[in-house]
Amino acid sequence: MYSGVMLMTIALDRFCINRKIAPNLDLERFFQLVNRCGLHNVELRNDMPSGKVCDNLSDTQVNALAAKYGINIVTINALGMFNLLDDKTQLLDRAEALLGTAKAIHSKALVLCPHCSSADQRNDAQKQYDTLSALTLLAPLLQKYGIEGYVEPLGFGISSLRSSLLTQAIIRDSGAPYKMVLDTFHHYLSDVDQAEFDGQIQVGQIGLVHLSGVEDPRDKGTLSDEERIMLSAQDRLESKKQVQNLERLGYQGIYAFEPFSSQLNSWTEADIEREIRQSIALLQQP
């Protein structure tokens, strides 16, 4: 699937930890854990148990904790269903609430995820049109808050935006300075032609790469977030090879570990640390 093997030495400041890895840790303990791993970049989320990006902390408290532990908040993940335009006012309200938080806690970017539903009756042309329209609609708001928009294609069969190359093209057509999130799990699911990807992808337009691993043997078409763990030698996604390929193509940005499995609910802090260190070590090996 990928050609060439190369020795990678990815600086630690290019790694990031998505809060999804630590569903049972409050923000301070999460920041402490990231710091203990010698890392500084995090992604915060609005789908954690509290339902809030900052849990029940004030913006001031979050900023104080980030300063205390040397934490850089790379993104807030995510504005979901951004390309569903049934209620534009509600979409703008949701976006503005997240952007207000992002600005207050000094997050660089907001991730935008597409609508994923088997009930979506739009044809492909309509989905593409709505995605472009949504990006055009949201661009002035992002500019107002000074926050970057990172568009993440999701490779599920029911996703309204599956392809990285299509996402790149729609971003270009929007004329706005969006970047893309490339996720190794969703890249695998999207069945992109690798030669076509290598020939057309503009790595400078990738704002962030999400990493996870899958060992579960079930049929590819039935894989879900539940099967997403950390990286290993048995990873079906070949996330390590995907990283090697992106490095070969000139990617110089951040890699964020984003496992999703409910297994994470039973992980101790020691388990999380071990998995982070092992995944980084795996990526650094020739």
C-alpha positions as CSV (number, residue, x, y, z in Angstrom):
1,M,0.0,0.0,0.0
2,Y,2.8,2.4,0.8
3,S,6.3,2.3,-0.7
4,G,9.6,3.0,0.9
5,V,10.7,2.7,4.5
6,M,12.4,5.6,6.2
7,L,13.7,6.3,9.7
8,M,11.6,9.0,11.3
9,T,12.6,11.1,14.2
10,I,9.4,13.1,14.9
11,A,10.1,15.8,17.5
12,L,8.0,15.4,20.7
13,D,6.5,18.8,20.2
14,R,4.8,17.5,17.1
15,F,2.7,15.0,19.1
16,C,-0.7,15.8,20.6
17,I,-3.1,14.0,22.9
18,N,-6.8,14.1,22.2
19,R,-8.8,14.1,25.4
20,K,-10.8,11.2,24.2
21,I,-8.0,8.9,25.5
22,A,-8.8,9.9,29.1
23,P,-12.6,9.9,29.6
24,N,-12.4,9.6,33.3
25,L,-9.8,12.3,34.0
26,D,-10.7,15.8,34.9
27,L,-8.9,18.5,33.0
28,E,-6.1,19.1,35.5
29,R,-5.3,15.4,35.8
30,F,-5.4,15.2,32.0
31,F,-3.0,18.1,31.7
32,Q,-0.7,16.6,34.3
33,L,-0.6,13.3,32.4
34,V,0.3,14.9,29.1
35,N,3.0,16.9,30.9
36,R,4.4,13.7,32.5
37,C,4.8,12.2,29.0
38,G,7.0,15.1,28.0
39,L,4.2,16.5,25.7
40,H,2.5,19.8,25.5
41,N,-0.2,19.7,22.8
42,V,-3.8,18.7,23.5
43,E,-7.1,18.6,21.8
44,L,-10.2,19.3,23.9
45,R,-13.7,18.1,23.2
46,N,-17.3,18.9,23.6
47,D,-18.4,15.3,23.8
48,M,-16.8,14.3,27.1
49,P,-19.0,13.2,30.1
50,S,-19.5,16.8,31.3
51,G,-20.8,17.8,27.8
52,K,-18.7,20.9,28.0
53,V,-15.3,21.7,26.5
54,C,-14.0,23.0,29.9
55,D,-16.1,20.8,32.1
56,N,-17.2,23.1,34.9
57,L,-14.1,25.3,34.9
58,S,-14.0,28.9,33.9
59,D,-12.0,30.0,31.0
60,T,-9.6,31.7,33.5
61,Q,-9.2,28.5,35.4
62,V,-8.4,26.5,32.2
63,N,-5.9,29.1,31.1
64,A,-4.2,28.9,34.5
65,L,-4.0,25.1,34.4
66,A,-2.6,25.2,30.8
67,A,0.1,27.7,31.9
68,K,0.9,25.6,35.0
69,Y,1.5,22.4,33.1
70,G,2.9,24.0,29.8
71,I,-0.2,22.9,27.8
72,N,-1.0,24.2,24.3
73,I,-4.6,23.7,23.2
74,V,-4.4,22.9,19.5
75,T,-8.1,22.4,18.8
76,I,-11.6,22.1,20.1
77,N,-13.2,19.0,18.6
78,A,-15.8,19.5,17.2
79,L,-18.6,21.4,15.4
80,G,-20.6,18.4,14.3
81,M,-22.9,18.2,11.4
82,F,-21.5,21.4,10.0
83,N,-22.6,20.6,6.5
84,L,-26.3,20.1,7.4
85,L,-28.0,23.3,6.5
86,D,-31.6,22.7,7.6
87,D,-31.2,25.4,10.3
88,K,-28.5,27.9,9.5
89,T,-29.2,30.1,12.5
90,Q,-28.8,27.1,14.8
91,L,-25.5,26.1,13.0
92,L,-24.2,29.7,13.4
93,D,-25.2,29.8,17.0
94,R,-23.4,26.5,17.8
95,A,-20.3,27.6,15.9
96,E,-20.2,30.9,17.7
97,A,-20.5,29.3,21.1
98,L,-17.5,27.0,20.4
99,L,-15.5,29.8,18.8
100,G,-16.1,32.0,21.8
101,T,-14.7,29.2,24.0
102,A,-11.8,28.6,21.6
103,K,-10.8,32.2,21.7
104,A,-11.1,32.5,25.5
105,I,-8.9,29.4,26.1
106,H,-6.4,30.3,23.3
107,S,-7.2,27.3,21.1
108,K,-5.8,27.6,17.7
109,A,-8.5,25.8,15.7
110,L,-12.0,24.4,15.7
111,V,-12.6,21.0,14.0
112,L,-15.6,20.7,11.7
113,C,-17.1,17.2,11.3
114,P,-19.7,16.3,8.6
115,H,-23.1,14.9,9.1
116,C,-23.1,11.1,9.3
117,S,-26.5,9.4,9.1
118,S,-28.1,6.5,7.2
119,A,-31.2,8.7,7.1
120,D,-29.4,11.4,5.0
121,Q,-31.4,11.4,1.7
122,R,-29.2,14.0,-0.1
123,N,-27.4,12.8,-3.2
124,D,-23.6,13.3,-3.6
125,A,-24.0,16.5,-5.5
126,Q,-26.2,18.0,-2.9
127,K,-23.9,16.9,-0.1
128,Q,-20.9,18.6,-1.8
129,Y,-22.9,21.7,-2.5
130,D,-24.1,21.9,1.1
131,T,-20.5,21.4,2.3
132,L,-19.2,24.2,0.2
133,S,-22.1,26.4,1.2
134,A,-21.5,25.7,4.9
135,L,-17.8,26.5,4.6
136,T,-18.7,29.8,2.9
137,L,-21.3,30.6,5.6
138,L,-18.9,29.8,8.5
139,A,-15.8,31.5,7.1
140,P,-16.6,35.1,8.3
141,L,-17.4,33.9,11.8
142,L,-14.0,32.0,12.0
143,Q,-12.3,35.2,10.8
144,K,-14.1,37.3,13.4
145,Y,-12.8,35.1,16.2
146,G,-9.4,34.6,14.7
147,I,-9.7,30.8,14.9
148,E,-8.8,28.4,12.1
149,G,-11.3,25.9,10.8
150,Y,-10.1,22.3,10.3
151,V,-12.4,20.2,8.2
152,E,-12.3,16.5,8.9
153,P,-13.6,14.0,6.4
154,L,-15.1,10.9,8.0
155,G,-14.7,7.7,6.1
156,F,-17.8,5.9,7.2
157,G,-20.1,4.7,4.4
158,I,-22.9,6.9,5.8
159,S,-20.7,10.0,6.0
160,S,-21.6,13.0,3.9
161,L,-17.9,13.9,3.4
162,R,-15.7,10.9,3.1
163,S,-12.8,11.8,0.8
164,S,-9.7,13.8,1.8
165,L,-9.1,14.8,-1.9
166,L,-12.7,16.0,-2.2
167,T,-12.4,17.9,1.0
168,Q,-9.3,19.5,-0.3
169,A,-11.1,20.5,-3.5
170,I,-14.1,22.0,-1.6
171,I,-11.8,24.0,0.7
172,R,-10.1,25.4,-2.4
173,D,-13.4,26.3,-4.0
174,S,-14.6,28.0,-0.8
175,G,-11.7,30.5,-1.1
176,A,-11.4,30.6,2.7
177,P,-8.3,29.6,4.6
178,Y,-9.6,26.3,6.0
179,K,-7.3,23.3,6.6
180,M,-8.0,19.6,6.7
181,V,-7.8,17.0,9.4
182,L,-6.4,13.8,8.0
183,D,-7.4,10.8,10.2
184,T,-5.6,7.5,9.6
185,F,-8.8,5.5,10.6
186,H,-11.0,7.5,8.2
187,H,-8.3,7.5,5.5
188,Y,-8.4,3.7,5.7
189,L,-12.2,3.5,5.5
190,S,-12.5,5.9,2.7
191,D,-10.8,3.5,0.2
192,V,-8.8,6.3,-1.4
193,D,-6.5,5.3,-4.2
194,Q,-3.1,5.7,-2.6
195,A,-1.3,6.8,-5.8
196,E,-4.0,9.4,-6.5
197,F,-3.7,10.6,-2.9
198,D,0.0,10.9,-3.1
199,G,-0.1,12.7,-6.4
200,Q,-2.8,15.2,-5.4
201,I,-2.7,15.9,-1.7
202,Q,-1.2,19.2,-0.6
203,V,0.3,18.5,2.7
204,G,0.6,22.2,3.5
205,Q,-3.2,22.2,3.7
206,I,-3.3,19.5,6.4
207,G,-3.7,21.2,9.7
208,L,-3.6,18.1,11.9
209,V,-3.3,14.3,11.6
210,H,-5.4,12.0,13.9
211,L,-3.8,8.7,14.8
212,S,-5.4,5.5,16.1
213,G,-5.0,1.8,15.5
214,V,-7.3,-1.1,14.9
215,E,-6.6,-4.8,15.5
216,D,-10.1,-6.1,15.4
217,P,-10.6,-8.6,12.5
218,R,-14.2,-7.8,11.6
219,D,-15.1,-6.7,8.1
220,K,-13.7,-3.4,7.1
221,G,-17.2,-2.0,6.3
222,T,-18.4,-2.7,9.8
223,L,-15.6,-1.0,11.7
224,S,-16.6,1.8,14.0
225,D,-15.1,4.1,16.5
226,E,-15.5,1.3,19.1
227,E,-12.6,-0.6,17.5
228,R,-10.1,2.4,17.6
229,I,-7.3,1.9,20.1
230,M,-3.7,3.0,20.1
231,L,-1.0,2.0,17.7
232,S,0.6,-1.4,17.5
233,A,2.5,-3.7,15.2
234,Q,-0.8,-5.4,14.4
235,D,-2.6,-2.2,13.3
236,R,-4.8,-2.9,10.3
237,L,-4.9,0.8,9.5
238,E,-1.1,0.8,9.0
239,S,-1.0,4.1,10.8
240,K,2.7,4.0,11.1
241,K,3.1,3.5,7.3
242,Q,0.6,6.3,6.8
243,V,2.7,8.6,9.0
244,Q,5.9,7.5,7.1
245,N,4.2,8.4,3.8
246,L,3.0,11.8,5.1
247,E,6.5,12.5,6.3
248,R,7.9,11.5,2.9
249,L,5.4,13.8,1.2
250,G,6.7,16.7,3.4
251,Y,4.1,16.9,6.2
252,Q,5.6,18.9,9.1
253,G,2.6,19.4,11.3
254,I,1.1,17.8,14.4
255,Y,0.0,14.2,15.1
256,A,-2.8,13.8,17.6
257,F,-3.5,10.4,19.2
258,E,-7.3,9.9,19.1
259,P,-8.4,6.4,20.3
260,F,-12.2,6.0,20.8
261,S,-12.9,2.5,22.2
262,S,-14.9,2.0,25.3
263,Q,-11.9,0.0,26.5
264,L,-10.5,3.4,27.5
265,N,-13.0,3.7,30.3
266,S,-11.1,1.0,32.2
267,W,-7.6,2.4,31.6
268,T,-5.7,3.8,34.5
269,E,-3.5,6.8,34.2
270,A,-0.5,4.4,34.1
271,D,-2.2,2.5,31.2
272,I,-2.7,5.7,29.3
273,E,0.9,6.8,29.8
274,R,2.2,3.4,28.7
275,E,0.0,3.4,25.6
276,I,1.1,6.9,24.6
277,R,4.8,6.1,25.1
278,Q,4.6,2.8,23.3
279,S,2.8,4.4,20.3
280,I,5.4,7.2,20.1
281,A,8.2,4.6,20.3
282,L,6.6,2.6,17.5
283,L,6.5,5.6,15.3
284,Q,10.1,6.4,16.0
285,Q,11.4,2.9,15.1
286,P,12.8,2.3,11.6
